[in-house]
Amino acid sequence: MRIEIVGRWVWITGASSGIGAELAKEAARAGARLILSGRNGEALAAVARECEVLSRSASGAAGASEAGGAGRAGETGEAGGHECLAFDLMDKEARAAAVRQALAISGGIALLVLNAGISQRSLFEELSPEAFDRIMELDFKAPVDIIRRMIPSWGGGTTSASGILVVSSLAGLIGAPRRSAYVAAKHALTGFSSVLRGELLARRVSVTTAFPAYVRTGIAKAALGADGRPRGIDDPDIEGGADPAKVASRLLRASLACKAEVRAAFTLESRFALIATRHLPGLYARLAAARVRSLGTRESER
């Protein structure tokens, strides 16, 4: 099974920046029509304009390469034609309305990319219950809710495969220190995705779970501190992380190929952490405790 997105609709949440914006650009280059979602309408519009240019370029290049014929995107309509659908994922009613709007715009989604999320940088004992709940709502409950509402639209006799790309994290595989709520949400999302993968096969819907590690995005600066407010501080691991465009390309290729899982931007440290957390959990706990002490010292010196 393989997902074809030429001339078909791809809906991406968290599309205004970072990996989400780069996934939008990759899908535009591949000939998809896009629905871009996030809270910031202006940022979404800027990404949509970039994607329009990329769609036209891709359509022109494809047309030039096919003697006497139109480009691949031209076979199903004009290149581009992307839509922005701004809403707050924390709002349950807004989520329901967004699904209805996305389906009304598209008539059916070929690939649903659930990328939106927020991280955390604080000890669990210091994290407010409200902040914990906010992270769980945005990172786990919101994508689950969208998938639940989308499922009836798939598998209605169509012969074309569709897919879901769930963007989890390295934190969906290991217990990263100072990220208790984020780890809980991403682990839950990982388990949920593994169940859906079997349940949705009969509808010809694949589920790909992505585990990016360190990628140069704004996730660390936007991460919630103990009081539930964005910290506005970057992490050295994130600052020195992988190019989000390269990560997005890898994630999109894996989802279109209907891969069950894809890992990206793993360093030697993250690979060791994954092995240790599974096979040497006591050692991993001691290393995590040492990292917590080190981070605490560094932050106190700021």
BALODO-230054 format. One record per residue: residue in three letters; y, x, z of N, C-alpha, C in turn. Coordinates in steps of 0.1 Angstrom, whole numbers, always signed. Atoms other than C-alpha are relative to their C-alpha. Layout:
// BALODO-230054
["ala",[Y,X,Z],[Y,X,Z],[Y,X,Z]]
...
END
This chain:
// BALODO-230054
["met",[-12,+8,+0],[+0,+0,+0],[+12,+9,+0]]
["arg",[-13,-7,+1],[+35,+12,-9],[+11,-10,-1]]
["ile",[-12,+9,+1],[+69,-4,-5],[+9,+4,-11]]
["glu",[-9,-3,+10],[+91,-6,-35],[+14,-6,+4]]
["ile",[-13,+5,-4],[+129,-10,-27],[+10,-1,-11]]
["val",[-9,+0,+12],[+144,-7,-62],[+4,-15,-2]]
["gly",[-5,+13,+2],[+166,-38,-65],[-3,-10,+12]]
["arg",[+4,+9,-11],[+152,-52,-32],[+9,+4,+12]]
["trp",[-9,-1,-11],[+170,-56,+1],[-6,+8,+12]]
["val",[+3,-8,-12],[+170,-31,+30],[+10,-4,+11]]
["trp",[-9,+3,-11],[+185,-42,+64],[-1,+11,+10]]
["ile",[-1,-11,-9],[+196,-14,+87],[+9,-3,+12]]
["thr",[-8,+1,-12],[+208,-18,+123],[+5,+14,+4]]
["gly",[-5,-13,-4],[+229,+10,+138],[+4,+8,-12]]
["ala",[-2,-7,+13],[+241,+18,+103],[+14,+6,-2]]
["ser",[-14,-4,+2],[+277,+28,+110],[+1,+16,+2]]
["ser",[-1,-15,-2],[+269,+65,+119],[-14,+6,+2]]
["gly",[+13,-7,-3],[+242,+91,+125],[-11,-2,-10]]
["ile",[+12,+2,+8],[+207,+86,+113],[+1,-13,-8]]
["gly",[-1,+13,+7],[+214,+49,+104],[+8,+1,-13]]
["ala",[-8,-1,+12],[+242,+58,+80],[-6,+8,-10]]
["glu",[+7,-8,+10],[+222,+85,+64],[-12,-7,-6]]
["leu",[+11,+8,+5],[+192,+61,+60],[+6,-9,-11]]
["ala",[-6,+9,+10],[+216,+37,+42],[+3,+8,-13]]
["lys",[-3,-8,+12],[+227,+65,+18],[-13,+3,-8]]
["glu",[+13,-3,+7],[+191,+75,+11],[-6,-13,-7]]
["ala",[+5,+12,+6],[+181,+39,+4],[+9,-4,-12]]
["ala",[-8,+2,+12],[+211,+35,-19],[-3,+8,-12]]
["arg",[+4,-9,+11],[+201,+65,-39],[-13,-4,-6]]
["ala",[+13,+4,+5],[+166,+50,-42],[+1,-14,-7]]
["gly",[-2,+13,+8],[+181,+18,-58],[-1,-13,+8]]
["ala",[+0,+12,-8],[+180,-6,-28],[+13,-6,+1]]
["arg",[-12,+7,-4],[+205,-32,-20],[+0,-1,+16]]
["leu",[-1,-3,-14],[+217,-29,+16],[+7,-11,+8]]
["ile",[-7,+8,-11],[+226,-51,+46],[+2,+10,+11]]
["leu",[-3,-10,-11],[+244,-28,+71],[+5,-7,+12]]
["ser",[-4,+6,-13],[+247,-38,+107],[+4,+10,+11]]
["gly",[-4,-8,-12],[+264,-25,+138],[+12,-8,+5]]
["arg",[-12,+7,-6],[+294,-35,+160],[+13,+3,-7]]
["asn",[-13,-5,+6],[+321,-16,+141],[+1,-4,-15]]
["gly",[-1,+4,+14],[+329,-35,+109],[+7,+10,-9]]
["glu",[-7,-9,+8],[+353,-9,+97],[-9,+12,-4]]
["ala",[+9,-11,+2],[+328,+19,+101],[-11,-4,-10]]
["leu",[+10,+5,+9],[+302,-2,+83],[+5,-1,-14]]
["ala",[-7,+2,+13],[+326,-9,+54],[+1,+14,-6]]
["ala",[-2,-14,+6],[+332,+29,+50],[-14,+5,-5]]
["val",[+13,-4,+4],[+294,+35,+49],[-4,-7,-13]]
["ala",[+3,+8,+11],[+290,+7,+24],[+7,+5,-13]]
["arg",[-7,-6,+12],[+316,+22,+1],[-6,+13,-5]]
["glu",[+7,-12,+4],[+298,+55,+1],[-13,-4,-7]]
["cys",[+12,+4,+6],[+266,+37,-7],[+2,-6,-14]]
["glu",[-3,+5,+13],[+282,+19,-36],[+1,+11,-10]]
["val",[-1,-12,+9],[+291,+52,-51],[-13,+6,-4]]
["leu",[+13,-6,+2],[+257,+66,-46],[-9,-9,-9]]
["ser",[+8,+10,+8],[+241,+34,-61],[+4,+1,-14]]
["arg",[-5,-1,+14],[+262,+37,-92],[-5,+13,-6]]
["ser",[+4,-13,+5],[+254,+74,-96],[-15,+0,-3]]
["ala",[+15,+0,+2],[+217,+68,-91],[-4,-9,-12]]
["ser",[+2,+9,+11],[+218,+39,-116],[+3,+7,-13]]
["gly",[-4,-7,+13],[+236,+60,-142],[-9,+11,-3]]
["ala",[+9,-11,+3],[+213,+90,-138],[-13,-6,-5]]
["ala",[+12,+6,+5],[+183,+67,-142],[+1,-5,-14]]
["gly",[-2,+5,+13],[+197,+51,-172],[+1,+11,-11]]
["ala",[-1,-11,+10],[+205,+84,-189],[-14,+6,-2]]
["ser",[+13,-6,+2],[+169,+95,-183],[-10,-8,-7]]
["glu",[+10,+9,+6],[+153,+65,-199],[+6,-4,-14]]
["ala",[-5,+2,+14],[+160,+66,-237],[-1,-14,-4]]
["gly",[+0,+14,+6],[+170,+32,-251],[-2,-10,+11]]
["gly",[+2,+10,-10],[+166,+15,-218],[+10,+1,+12]]
["ala",[-9,+0,-12],[+185,+5,-186],[-6,+8,+11]]
["gly",[+5,-7,-11],[+182,+24,-154],[-9,-9,+9]]
["arg",[+9,+8,-9],[+157,+13,-127],[+8,-11,+7]]
["ala",[-8,+10,-8],[+184,-4,-106],[+5,-11,-9]]
["gly",[-6,+10,+9],[+198,-21,-137],[-10,-11,-4]]
["glu",[+10,+10,+4],[+165,-39,-143],[+0,-12,+9]]
["thr",[+0,+11,-9],[+170,-61,-113],[+14,-5,+4]]
["gly",[-14,+3,-3],[+208,-64,-113],[+9,+12,+1]]
["glu",[-10,-11,-1],[+239,-43,-108],[-4,+9,+12]]
["ala",[+2,-9,-11],[+236,-12,-87],[+9,-4,+11]]
["gly",[-9,+3,-11],[+250,-16,-52],[+0,-14,+4]]
["gly",[+0,+14,-5],[+261,-50,-41],[-3,-1,+14]]
["his",[+4,-1,-14],[+258,-40,-5],[+8,-9,+9]]
["glu",[-6,+10,-9],[+267,-63,+24],[+1,+7,+14]]
["cys",[-2,-4,-14],[+281,-56,+59],[-2,-12,+9]]
["leu",[+3,+11,-9],[+268,-78,+87],[+2,+5,+14]]
["ala",[-3,-5,-13],[+286,-68,+119],[-3,-10,+11]]
["phe",[+2,+9,-11],[+274,-82,+152],[-4,+9,+12]]
["asp",[+4,-7,-12],[+266,-72,+188],[-15,-3,+3]]
["leu",[+14,+1,-2],[+229,-66,+193],[-3,-5,+14]]
["met",[+2,+4,-13],[+233,-73,+230],[+1,-15,+2]]
["asp",[-3,+15,+0],[+242,-110,+222],[-12,-7,-7]]
["lys",[+12,+7,+5],[+210,-131,+218],[+4,-10,-11]]
["glu",[-4,+10,+10],[+228,-158,+199],[+5,+7,-13]]
["ala",[-4,-8,+12],[+244,-132,+176],[-11,+5,-8]]
["arg",[+12,-5,+6],[+210,-117,+169],[-6,-11,-9]]
["ala",[+6,+11,+7],[+196,-151,+159],[+8,-3,-13]]
["ala",[-8,+3,+12],[+226,-158,+136],[-1,+11,-10]]
["ala",[+0,-12,+9],[+224,-123,+121],[-13,-1,-9]]
["val",[+13,+1,+7],[+187,-129,+111],[+2,-11,-11]]
["arg",[-2,+11,+9],[+197,-162,+95],[+9,+4,-12]]
["gln",[-10,-5,+10],[+226,-146,+76],[-7,+10,-9]]
["ala",[+7,-10,+8],[+205,-116,+65],[-10,-6,-10]]
["leu",[+10,+7,+9],[+178,-139,+50],[+7,-8,-10]]
["ala",[-7,+8,+10],[+204,-161,+34],[+6,+9,-11]]
["ile",[-5,-10,+9],[+220,-131,+18],[-10,+5,-10]]
["ser",[+10,-7,+8],[+188,-115,+6],[-11,-9,-6]]
["gly",[+12,+8,+4],[+162,-142,+2],[-13,+6,+4]]
["gly",[+12,-7,-5],[+138,-117,+18],[+3,+15,+1]]
["ile",[-3,-14,-3],[+140,-83,+33],[-13,+9,-3]]
["ala",[+11,-9,+4],[+118,-55,+18],[-3,+10,+11]]
["leu",[+2,-10,-11],[+124,-30,+46],[+11,-3,+11]]
["leu",[-8,+2,-12],[+138,-37,+81],[+0,+13,+8]]
["val",[-1,-13,-7],[+151,-6,+97],[+7,-3,+14]]
["leu",[-5,+2,-13],[+156,-9,+135],[+4,+13,+6]]
["asn",[-4,-13,-3],[+177,+21,+143],[+10,+0,+12]]
["ala",[-10,+1,-11],[+204,+9,+168],[-6,+3,+14]]
["gly",[+5,-3,-13],[+201,+22,+203],[+11,+8,+8]]
["ile",[-9,-8,-9],[+218,+39,+233],[-8,+8,+9]]
["ser",[+8,-8,-9],[+206,+67,+255],[+7,+1,+14]]
["gln",[-4,-1,-14],[+212,+78,+291],[+0,+14,+4]]
["arg",[+0,-13,-6],[+220,+109,+311],[+3,-2,+15]]
["ser",[-2,+1,-14],[+215,+103,+348],[-13,-2,+7]]
["leu",[+12,+2,-8],[+189,+103,+376],[-2,-15,+2]]
["phe",[+3,+14,-2],[+171,+70,+380],[+6,-5,+13]]
["glu",[-5,+4,-13],[+182,+68,+417],[+15,-3,+0]]
["glu",[-14,+1,+1],[+218,+70,+406],[+4,-10,-10]]
["leu",[-3,+9,+11],[+216,+47,+376],[+2,-15,+5]]
["ser",[-2,+14,-5],[+230,+12,+382],[-10,-9,-7]]
["pro",[+9,+9,+6],[+206,-17,+376],[+5,-6,-13]]
["glu",[-7,+6,+12],[+231,-32,+351],[-1,+10,-12]]
["ala",[+2,-10,+10],[+230,+0,+331],[-14,+1,-5]]
["phe",[+14,+0,+4],[+192,+1,+331],[-3,-12,-8]]
["asp",[+3,+12,+8],[+190,-35,+319],[+7,+1,-14]]
["arg",[-7,-1,+13],[+216,-28,+292],[-8,+8,-10]]
["ile",[+8,-8,+8],[+195,+0,+278],[-13,-6,-5]]
["met",[+13,+7,+3],[+163,-20,+279],[+3,-11,-10]]
["glu",[-3,+11,+9],[+180,-49,+262],[+3,+5,-14]]
["leu",[-4,-5,+14],[+195,-29,+233],[-11,+8,-7]]
["asp",[+10,-9,+6],[+167,-4,+228],[-14,-6,-2]]
["phe",[+13,+6,+1],[+137,-26,+233],[+0,-15,-3]]
["lys",[+1,+15,+2],[+143,-64,+236],[+7,-4,-12]]
["ala",[-7,+4,+13],[+168,-66,+207],[-9,+2,-12]]
["pro",[+8,-1,+12],[+145,-51,+181],[-12,-9,+0]]
["val",[+11,+10,-1],[+116,-72,+194],[+4,-13,-4]]
["asp",[-5,+13,+3],[+137,-103,+191],[+2,-1,-15]]
["ile",[-3,+1,+14],[+148,-95,+156],[-14,-1,-8]]
["ile",[+13,+1,+7],[+112,-88,+145],[-7,-14,+1]]
["arg",[+6,+14,-3],[+100,-121,+161],[+6,-10,-10]]
["arg",[-7,+10,+8],[+126,-140,+141],[-2,+3,-15]]
["met",[+2,-4,+14],[+119,-121,+109],[-14,-3,-6]]
["ile",[+14,+1,+4],[+81,-125,+108],[-3,-12,-9]]
["pro",[+3,+11,+9],[+80,-160,+93],[+4,+2,-14]]
["ser",[-5,-1,+13],[+99,-148,+63],[-9,+9,-9]]
["trp",[+9,-9,+7],[+71,-123,+53],[-13,-6,-3]]
["gly",[+14,+4,+2],[+38,-129,+37],[-2,-14,-6]]
["gly",[+2,+14,+5],[+45,-162,+20],[-5,+0,-15]]
["gly",[+6,+0,+13],[+23,-155,-10],[+6,+11,-9]]
["thr",[-6,-11,+8],[+44,-125,-23],[-10,+11,-2]]
["thr",[+9,-12,+2],[+25,-96,-38],[+6,+13,+3]]
["ser",[-7,-12,-3],[+51,-71,-29],[-1,+3,+15]]
["ala",[+1,-4,-14],[+46,-52,+3],[+14,+2,+6]]
["ser",[-13,-2,-8],[+74,-51,+30],[-3,+9,+12]]
["gly",[+2,-9,-11],[+79,-29,+60],[+10,-1,+10]]
["ile",[-9,-2,-11],[+95,-22,+93],[+0,+15,+4]]
["leu",[-1,-14,-5],[+108,+12,+103],[+7,-1,+13]]
["val",[-5,+0,-13],[+112,+14,+140],[+4,+14,+4]]
["val",[-5,-14,-4],[+133,+44,+151],[-1,+1,+15]]
["ser",[+2,-3,-14],[+119,+55,+184],[+7,+13,+3]]
["ser",[-6,-13,-4],[+125,+90,+198],[-11,+9,+5]]
["leu",[+9,-9,-8],[+108,+121,+212],[-2,-6,+14]]
["ala",[+1,+6,-13],[+115,+102,+244],[-10,-12,+0]]
["gly",[+11,+10,+1],[+90,+76,+232],[-13,+6,+1]]
["leu",[+13,-7,-1],[+63,+102,+236],[-1,+8,+13]]
["ile",[+0,-8,-13],[+73,+122,+267],[+10,-6,+10]]
["gly",[-9,+4,-11],[+90,+116,+300],[+12,+9,+1]]
["ala",[-12,-9,+0],[+124,+133,+293],[+8,-3,+13]]
["pro",[-7,+2,-13],[+142,+139,+326],[+14,-6,-3]]
["arg",[-14,+6,+0],[+175,+120,+333],[+1,-11,-11]]
["arg",[+0,+11,+11],[+165,+93,+307],[-10,-11,+4]]
["ser",[+10,+9,-5],[+144,+69,+328],[+0,-13,-8]]
["ala",[+0,+12,+7],[+156,+37,+311],[-2,+2,-15]]
["tyr",[+1,-3,+15],[+158,+52,+276],[-15,+3,-3]]
["val",[+14,-3,+2],[+122,+66,+280],[-8,-13,+2]]
["ala",[+7,+13,-2],[+110,+32,+293],[+1,-8,-12]]
["ala",[-2,+8,+12],[+125,+14,+264],[-7,+6,-12]]
["lys",[+6,-6,+11],[+113,+39,+238],[-16,+0,+1]]
["his",[+15,+1,-1],[+77,+40,+252],[-4,-14,-2]]
["ala",[+3,+14,+3],[+77,+2,+252],[+0,-3,-15]]
["leu",[-1,+2,+14],[+88,+2,+216],[-11,+6,-8]]
["thr",[+11,-7,+6],[+62,+27,+207],[-13,-8,+1]]
["gly",[+12,+8,-2],[+34,+6,+222],[+1,-13,-8]]
["phe",[-2,+12,+7],[+48,-26,+207],[-3,+1,-15]]
["ser",[+2,-3,+14],[+49,-11,+173],[-15,+2,-4]]
["ser",[+14,-3,+3],[+13,+1,+175],[-8,-13,-1]]
["val",[+7,+13,+0],[+2,-35,+182],[+4,-8,-13]]
["leu",[-4,+7,+12],[+23,-50,+153],[-6,+6,-12]]
["arg",[+5,-6,+12],[+9,-25,+129],[-13,-6,-5]]
["gly",[+12,+7,+4],[-25,-42,+130],[+2,-15,-3]]
["glu",[-2,+15,+1],[-12,-78,+134],[+7,-4,-13]]
["leu",[-8,+4,+12],[+11,-77,+104],[-6,+4,-13]]
["leu",[+7,-5,+12],[-13,-61,+79],[-3,-12,-10]]
["ala",[+4,+12,+8],[-24,-96,+67],[+12,-5,-7]]
["arg",[-12,+4,+6],[+12,-103,+58],[+5,+11,-10]]
["arg",[-4,-12,+8],[+14,-70,+38],[+13,+6,+5]]
["val",[-12,-6,-6],[+40,-57,+62],[-5,+12,+8]]
["ser",[+4,-12,-7],[+36,-21,+73],[+10,+3,+11]]
["val",[-9,-4,-12],[+51,-7,+106],[-1,+15,+1]]
["thr",[-1,-15,-2],[+63,+29,+107],[+8,+3,+12]]
["thr",[-7,-4,-11],[+73,+43,+140],[+5,+15,-1]]
["ala",[-6,-13,+2],[+97,+73,+138],[+3,+6,+13]]
["phe",[-2,-7,-12],[+100,+99,+165],[+9,+12,-3]]
["pro",[-9,-12,+2],[+131,+121,+158],[+3,+7,+14]]
["ala",[-3,-7,-13],[+137,+148,+184],[+15,+3,+0]]
["tyr",[-14,-4,-1],[+170,+168,+183],[+7,-1,-13]]
["val",[-8,+3,+12],[+194,+155,+156],[+15,+0,+3]]
["arg",[-15,+0,-2],[+231,+161,+152],[+6,-13,-2]]
["thr",[-6,+13,+1],[+244,+127,+160],[+9,-2,+13]]
["gly",[-8,+3,-12],[+267,+111,+186],[-7,-6,+12]]
["ile",[+8,+7,-10],[+239,+99,+208],[+2,+5,+14]]
["ala",[-3,-5,-14],[+246,+122,+237],[+13,-4,+5]]
["lys",[-14,+4,-4],[+283,+115,+238],[+0,-15,+4]]
["ala",[+0,+15,-2],[+276,+77,+237],[-10,-4,+12]]
["ala",[+10,+3,-11],[+248,+80,+264],[+7,-5,+13]]
["leu",[-5,+6,-13],[+254,+60,+296],[-2,+9,+11]]
["gly",[+1,-7,-12],[+261,+78,+328],[-5,-10,+11]]
["ala",[+5,+8,-11],[+251,+65,+362],[+7,-13,+2]]
["asp",[-9,+12,-2],[+280,+40,+363],[-1,-10,-12]]
["gly",[+1,+9,+12],[+270,+25,+329],[+11,+2,-11]]
["arg",[-10,-4,+10],[+299,+41,+310],[-4,+12,-8]]
["pro",[+3,-12,+9],[+296,+65,+280],[+5,+12,+7]]
["arg",[-4,-12,-7],[+297,+100,+293],[+10,+9,-9]]
["gly",[-9,-7,+8],[+315,+115,+263],[-2,+15,-1]]
["ile",[+4,-14,-1],[+297,+148,+267],[-12,+3,-9]]
["asp",[+11,-3,+9],[+275,+164,+240],[-10,+8,+8]]
["asp",[+11,-9,-5],[+242,+182,+247],[-1,+12,-9]]
["pro",[+2,-11,+9],[+236,+217,+234],[-12,-2,-9]]
["asp",[+11,+3,+9],[+202,+205,+220],[+4,-9,-11]]
["ile",[-4,+9,+10],[+219,+178,+201],[+10,+7,-9]]
["glu",[-10,-8,+8],[+248,+200,+189],[-7,+9,-10]]
["gly",[+7,-9,+9],[+223,+224,+175],[-12,-6,-7]]
["gly",[+11,+7,+6],[+200,+198,+162],[-1,+0,-15]]
["ala",[+2,+0,+15],[+187,+190,+127],[+11,-9,-7]]
["asp",[-9,+8,+8],[+208,+176,+99],[-5,-14,-1]]
["pro",[+4,+14,+0],[+207,+138,+101],[-4,-5,-14]]
["ala",[+3,+4,+14],[+206,+135,+63],[-15,+4,-3]]
["lys",[+13,-4,+3],[+174,+155,+61],[-10,-8,+8]]
["val",[+9,+8,-9],[+158,+136,+90],[-1,-14,-7]]
["ala",[+0,+13,+6],[+168,+103,+73],[-9,-1,-12]]
["ser",[+8,-1,+12],[+152,+114,+40],[-15,-1,+4]]
["arg",[+14,-1,-4],[+119,+122,+58],[-4,-14,+5]]
["leu",[+4,+13,-6],[+119,+89,+77],[-1,-11,-11]]
["leu",[+1,+10,+11],[+126,+68,+46],[-13,+2,-8]]
["arg",[+12,-3,+8],[+99,+85,+26],[-13,-5,+7]]
["ala",[+11,+4,-8],[+74,+79,+54],[-2,-15,+0]]
["ser",[+1,+15,-1],[+82,+42,+57],[-4,-6,-13]]
["leu",[+4,+5,+13],[+80,+36,+20],[-14,+3,-4]]
["ala",[+14,-3,+3],[+46,+53,+19],[-9,-7,+11]]
["cys",[+7,+8,-10],[+36,+30,+48],[-8,+9,+10]]
["lys",[+6,-9,-10],[+28,+59,+72],[+1,-7,+13]]
["ala",[-1,+6,-13],[+20,+48,+107],[+10,+6,+9]]
["glu",[-9,-7,-8],[+41,+74,+124],[+6,+12,-8]]
["val",[-7,-11,+6],[+66,+101,+114],[+8,+7,+11]]
["arg",[-8,-9,-10],[+80,+130,+136],[+9,+9,-8]]
["ala",[-10,-8,+7],[+111,+148,+127],[+8,+8,+10]]
["ala",[-9,-9,-8],[+133,+177,+140],[-6,+5,+13]]
["phe",[+6,-5,-12],[+107,+188,+165],[+2,+15,+1]]
["thr",[-1,-15,-2],[+114,+223,+179],[-12,+5,+7]]
["leu",[+11,-5,-8],[+89,+246,+196],[+0,-6,+14]]
["glu",[-1,+5,-13],[+102,+234,+229],[-5,-15,+1]]
["ser",[+4,+14,+0],[+97,+197,+220],[-15,-1,-2]]
["arg",[+14,+1,+2],[+62,+204,+207],[-8,+4,+12]]
["phe",[+7,-5,-13],[+52,+223,+239],[+1,-12,+10]]
["ala",[-2,+11,-9],[+67,+194,+259],[-10,-11,-2]]
["leu",[+9,+11,+4],[+45,+169,+240],[-14,+4,+5]]
["ile",[+14,-5,-4],[+13,+190,+246],[-1,+0,+15]]
["ala",[+0,-1,-15],[+22,+196,+283],[-1,-14,+6]]
["thr",[-1,+13,-7],[+30,+160,+291],[-14,-7,-1]]
["arg",[+13,+7,+2],[-4,+149,+277],[-12,+8,+7]]
["his",[+12,-8,-5],[-27,+178,+289],[+3,+7,+13]]
["leu",[-4,-7,-12],[-8,+195,+317],[+12,-8,+7]]
["pro",[-11,+8,-6],[+12,+167,+334],[+7,+6,+12]]
["gly",[-5,-6,-12],[+16,+186,+367],[+10,+11,-4]]
["leu",[-9,-11,+4],[+31,+216,+349],[+13,-6,-6]]
["tyr",[-11,+6,+7],[+53,+194,+328],[+10,-6,+10]]
["ala",[-9,+5,-11],[+67,+177,+360],[+8,+11,+6]]
["arg",[-7,-12,-6],[+76,+211,+375],[+11,+5,-10]]
["leu",[-10,-4,+10],[+93,+221,+343],[+12,-10,-1]]
["ala",[-10,+11,+0],[+112,+188,+342],[+9,+1,+12]]
["ala",[-8,-2,-13],[+123,+193,+378],[+9,+11,-1]]
["ala",[-8,-11,+1],[+136,+227,+370],[+12,-3,-10]]
["arg",[-10,+4,+10],[+155,+213,+340],[+11,-9,+6]]
["val",[-10,+9,-7],[+171,+186,+362],[+9,+8,+9]]
["arg",[-8,-9,-8],[+183,+213,+386],[+10,+8,-8]]
["ser",[-9,-8,+9],[+197,+234,+358],[+11,-9,-6]]
["leu",[-10,+9,+6],[+215,+204,+342],[+10,-4,+11]]
["gly",[-9,+4,-11],[+229,+194,+376],[+10,+11,+3]]
["thr",[-9,-12,-2],[+243,+229,+381],[+11,+1,-10]]
["arg",[-10,-1,+11],[+259,+230,+347],[+11,-10,+0]]
["glu",[-9,+11,+0],[+275,+196,+350],[+10,+2,+12]]
["ser",[-8,-2,-11],[+289,+205,+384],[+11,+11,-2]]
["glu",[-9,-11,+3],[+306,+235,+369],[+10,-4,-11]]
["arg",[-9,+4,+10],[+324,+215,+342],[+14,-3,+5]]
END
